[in-house]
Amino acid sequence: MLAPNLQNDDRSETDLIDEAIRSRRSVRAFLPRPVEPHLIREILELGARAPSGTNMQPWKAYVVQGKTKAAIADAIENSGVRAEKIKWEEYRYYPDKFFEPYLTRRRTVGFALYNALGIERREVEKMRAQHDRNFVFFDAPVGILFTIDRRLNQGSWLDHGMMLQTVMIAARARGLHTCPQAAFAPYHAAIRPILGIPDEEILVCGMALGYEDETRPENNFRTERAPLEEWVTFVE
């Protein structure tokens, strides 16, 4: 865990930044320990330092805790829509049909997660139950829902993604962890009335924010990254 206050750390600035990036991962079990309000504000303020075309800053965020966070989980549970039947009405995160190398990468991380949890490949109900933990933000004390104006184009979505990454790195610098969650997007109709999200905003994703529960097995597996040779072309 990175120190909440790094001012007196004797490591170089490069080392600290690299560690924050490398240690960022999707944590799927959190402690009930509250996150100090000033830290939430600091993290979001730093997130807004992400670049955006002509400084448009095409992002909005709804921070939820306590009763409101619970109300969102209840609304999704009572929506009557099972995970395997959801419709991506606002935007499509994944392709209609997966292909290589993305199919193998997707399967690899899924199998690794379920293996860490002791869930066998045919235990569909257990898989569904794990997926549904998204909607309680994996028990994180803070949830954030991010939106974007539907009238904006692809460039603004790229900007939005850079903001999300900046938020996650800023959280790591303060000893916190996150989990970005596209799983919320298809349930926008259930979430909108709770948060008062206007029709012109598309729900992009959620994000859990809190302190990692290091005792939970789902936090013990690590994802790999493809070597540069698989995705970088150096041209002289």
Sequence and secondary structure as in RCSB ss.txt:
>XXXX:A:sequence
MLAPNLQNDDRSETDLIDEAIRSRRSVRAFLPRPVEPHLIREILELGARAPSGTNMQPWKAYVVQGKTKAAIADA
IENSGVRAEKIKWEEYRYYPDKFFEPYLTRRRTVGFALYNALGIERREVEKMRAQHDRNFVFFDAPVGILFTIDR
RLNQGSWLDHGMMLQTVMIAARARGLHTCPQAAFAPYHAAIRPILGIPDEEILVCGMALGYEDETRPENNFRTER
APLEEWVTFVE
>XXXX:A:secstr
   S  TT  S HHHHHHHHHHH  B   B S    HHHHHHHHHHHTTS  GGG    EEEEE HHHHHHHHHH
HHTT   GGG    S  SS SS  TTHHHHHHHHHHHHHHHTT  TT HHHHHHHHHGGGGGGG SEEEEEEEET
TS HHHHHHHHHHHHHHHHHHHTTT EEEEEGGGGGGHHHHHHHHT  TTEEEEEEEEEE B TTSGGGS     
  HHHH     
